[in-house]
Amino acid sequence: MRSTRYPKVLFLVALSIALLAQGNKPPFWQEIREFRKADSIRFPSPHQILFVGSSSIRLWNDLQENFPDYPIINRGFGGSALKDVNFYFNDIIKPYHARQIVIYCGDNDFAGDKELPVDSVVTRLKMLVSKIRLTDENVKITYISIKPSPSRKELTPKFIAANELIRQFLSKQKNTSFVDVYHRMLDSHGSPLKNIFRADSLHMNAAGYAIWQKAIKPQLLKK
């Protein structure tokens, strides 16, 4: 009688290898895979405005509706830091040949490593700008300042310092802009507005995105 032991062993070995391979995937691999899948079904036309960054971009569900006169691609992936955007550059930025790239990222860098120096985050942004320029020296780059999330109050000094250094850096670069949403999201006492965040005091509600929409729109390029 033929033994069924070896097929079972081979199946378990194959399963172990598959699980091990899955465990070795870099952070956000599944999210990037979903972007690739969507692109394989219908690849975005070139010369659109590309929004990239962390969950503040990903959760902007009515992003296109907020800017109806501008064709937009949303490639935000939740929890990402600037180092992740750099890592996945060839997947989420390079293929689309955008006419403008709007970036929101940076606060997760600090939240993920409380000891991370401000200069390190600025360097990560500079690296991203350099990669973009090597791909397209004329594309407009717009950076949205780090927002003042109440749940990350202890990181406020770093947010302020990083915003200012990034603003200074971009002011010396061609075809770039810096959108200051930080101060627009504060009340008259300098505290974050209470009615613009969700219950987690981190992500924005519609009122928060309305502030962003008003600040960003003047910076968007029409054809």
C-alpha positions as CSV (number, residue, x, y, z in Angstrom):
1,M,0.0,0.0,0.0
2,R,1.4,3.4,-1.0
3,S,2.2,5.7,1.9
4,T,0.7,9.2,2.0
5,R,3.3,10.4,4.4
6,Y,5.6,12.1,2.0
7,P,3.0,14.2,0.2
8,K,1.9,15.5,3.6
9,V,5.5,16.2,4.5
10,L,6.1,18.1,1.3
11,F,2.9,20.1,1.8
12,L,4.0,21.1,5.3
13,V,7.4,22.1,4.0
14,A,5.9,24.2,1.3
15,L,3.5,25.8,3.7
16,S,6.3,26.6,6.1
17,I,8.3,28.2,3.3
18,A,5.3,30.2,2.2
19,L,4.7,31.5,5.8
20,L,8.4,32.3,6.2
21,A,8.4,34.2,3.0
22,Q,5.4,36.1,4.0
23,G,7.0,36.9,7.3
24,N,10.0,38.4,5.6
25,K,8.0,40.9,3.6
26,P,8.8,44.5,4.2
27,P,6.3,46.7,6.0
28,F,3.3,47.8,4.0
29,W,4.0,45.1,1.4
30,Q,0.3,44.2,1.2
31,E,-0.8,47.8,0.7
32,I,1.7,48.2,-2.2
33,R,0.6,44.9,-3.7
34,E,-3.0,46.3,-3.8
35,F,-1.7,49.4,-5.6
36,R,0.0,47.1,-8.2
37,K,-3.2,45.1,-8.6
38,A,-5.3,48.2,-9.2
39,D,-2.7,49.5,-11.7
40,S,-2.8,46.1,-13.5
41,I,-6.6,46.5,-13.9
42,R,-6.6,50.1,-15.0
43,F,-3.3,52.1,-15.0
44,P,-3.7,55.8,-14.3
45,S,-3.2,58.2,-17.2
46,P,0.0,60.3,-17.0
47,H,0.3,63.9,-16.0
48,Q,-2.2,63.7,-13.1
49,I,-1.5,65.1,-9.6
50,L,-0.1,62.4,-7.3
51,F,-0.8,62.5,-3.6
52,V,1.5,60.3,-1.5
53,G,2.2,59.7,2.2
54,S,0.7,58.3,5.3
55,S,-2.8,57.7,6.6
56,S,-3.8,61.4,6.3
57,I,-3.7,60.9,2.6
58,R,-5.0,57.3,2.6
59,L,-8.1,58.3,4.6
60,W,-8.9,61.3,2.5
61,N,-11.7,59.3,0.9
62,D,-13.2,62.3,-1.0
63,L,-9.9,63.6,-2.2
64,Q,-10.9,63.7,-5.8
65,E,-14.3,65.3,-4.9
66,N,-12.5,68.0,-3.0
67,F,-10.5,68.9,-6.1
68,P,-13.0,68.2,-8.9
69,D,-11.0,70.2,-11.5
70,Y,-7.8,68.2,-11.0
71,P,-7.2,64.6,-12.0
72,I,-5.8,62.9,-8.9
73,I,-4.1,59.7,-7.9
74,N,-4.1,58.7,-4.2
75,R,-1.2,56.5,-3.1
76,G,-1.3,57.1,0.6
77,F,-0.7,54.1,2.8
78,G,-1.5,54.2,6.5
79,G,1.2,54.4,9.1
80,S,4.0,55.0,6.6
81,A,7.0,57.2,7.3
82,L,9.2,59.1,4.9
83,K,11.6,56.1,4.9
84,D,8.8,53.9,3.6
85,V,7.9,56.4,0.8
86,N,11.5,56.3,-0.2
87,F,11.6,52.5,0.0
88,Y,8.6,52.2,-2.3
89,F,9.5,55.0,-4.6
90,N,9.6,52.8,-7.7
91,D,6.1,51.5,-6.9
92,I,4.1,54.6,-5.8
93,I,5.8,57.6,-7.5
94,K,8.0,56.7,-10.4
95,P,5.5,54.8,-12.7
96,Y,2.9,57.6,-12.8
97,H,4.7,60.4,-14.6
98,A,2.7,62.9,-12.5
99,R,2.8,66.7,-13.3
100,Q,2.7,67.4,-9.5
101,I,3.5,65.3,-6.4
102,V,1.9,66.3,-3.1
103,I,3.5,64.7,-0.1
104,Y,2.2,64.4,3.5
105,C,4.6,62.4,5.7
106,G,6.9,62.9,8.6
107,D,5.0,62.6,11.8
108,N,5.1,58.8,11.8
109,D,8.9,59.0,11.5
110,F,9.0,60.7,14.9
111,A,6.2,58.6,16.4
112,G,7.9,55.4,15.4
113,D,11.2,56.5,17.0
114,K,10.9,59.0,19.7
115,E,14.7,59.5,19.7
116,L,14.9,60.2,16.0
117,P,16.6,63.6,15.4
118,V,14.8,66.3,13.5
119,D,17.7,66.4,11.0
120,S,17.1,62.7,10.1
121,V,13.5,63.4,9.0
122,V,14.6,66.4,7.0
123,T,17.3,64.2,5.3
124,R,14.7,61.6,4.4
125,L,12.6,64.3,2.7
126,K,15.7,65.6,0.9
127,M,16.4,62.1,-0.3
128,L,12.8,61.8,-1.6
129,V,13.1,65.1,-3.5
130,S,16.4,64.0,-5.0
131,K,14.8,60.7,-6.2
132,I,11.9,62.6,-7.8
133,R,14.2,65.1,-9.5
134,L,16.3,62.2,-11.0
135,T,13.1,60.9,-12.5
136,D,11.6,64.2,-13.6
137,E,13.5,67.4,-13.1
138,N,10.5,69.6,-13.9
139,V,7.6,68.0,-11.8
140,K,6.2,70.3,-9.1
141,I,6.8,69.0,-5.6
142,T,4.5,70.2,-2.8
143,Y,5.0,69.3,0.8
144,I,2.2,69.5,3.3
145,S,3.5,70.4,6.8
146,I,3.3,68.0,9.7
147,K,0.0,68.5,11.4
148,P,-0.5,69.2,15.2
149,S,-2.2,66.0,16.3
150,P,-3.3,66.2,19.9
151,S,-2.4,62.6,20.5
152,R,1.2,63.4,19.7
153,K,1.5,66.5,21.8
154,E,4.9,65.5,23.2
155,L,6.4,65.6,19.7
156,T,5.2,69.2,19.0
157,P,8.7,70.7,19.3
158,K,10.1,68.3,16.7
159,F,7.1,68.8,14.4
160,I,7.7,72.6,14.5
161,A,11.4,72.3,14.0
162,A,11.0,69.8,11.1
163,N,8.4,71.9,9.4
164,E,10.6,75.0,9.5
165,L,13.7,73.2,8.2
166,I,11.7,71.6,5.4
167,R,10.2,75.0,4.5
168,Q,13.6,76.5,4.4
169,F,15.0,73.7,2.2
170,L,12.1,73.8,-0.3
171,S,12.3,77.6,-0.5
172,K,15.7,77.1,-2.2
173,Q,14.5,74.4,-4.6
174,K,13.0,75.0,-8.0
175,N,9.4,74.3,-8.7
176,T,8.4,73.4,-5.1
177,S,6.0,74.6,-2.5
178,F,5.4,74.2,1.2
179,V,1.8,74.2,2.5
180,D,1.5,75.3,6.1
181,V,-1.5,73.4,7.5
182,Y,0.0,73.3,11.0
183,H,-0.9,76.9,12.0
184,R,-4.3,76.7,10.3
185,M,-5.2,73.8,12.6
186,L,-4.6,75.8,15.8
187,D,-7.0,77.9,17.8
188,S,-6.3,81.4,19.1
189,H,-4.5,80.0,22.1
190,G,-2.1,78.0,19.9
191,S,-3.7,74.6,20.7
192,P,-5.1,72.2,18.1
193,L,-8.7,72.8,17.1
194,K,-10.9,70.4,19.0
195,N,-13.5,69.8,16.3
196,I,-11.3,68.7,13.4
197,F,-10.0,65.4,14.7
198,R,-11.6,61.9,15.0
199,A,-11.9,60.3,18.4
200,D,-8.3,59.0,18.3
201,S,-7.1,62.7,18.3
202,L,-4.8,61.7,15.4
203,H,-6.7,61.4,12.2
204,M,-8.8,64.2,10.8
205,N,-12.6,64.4,10.2
206,A,-14.3,66.3,7.4
207,A,-13.7,69.6,9.1
208,G,-9.9,68.9,9.2
209,Y,-9.8,68.0,5.6
210,A,-11.7,71.2,4.7
211,I,-8.8,73.1,6.2
212,W,-6.4,71.1,4.1
213,Q,-8.4,71.5,1.0
214,K,-8.5,75.3,1.3
215,A,-4.7,75.5,2.0
216,I,-3.7,73.1,-0.8
217,K,-5.9,74.1,-3.7
218,P,-4.0,77.3,-4.6
219,Q,-0.8,75.2,-5.0
220,L,-2.3,72.7,-7.4
221,L,-1.3,72.9,-11.1
222,K,-3.9,73.0,-13.8
223,K,-3.0,71.7,-17.3
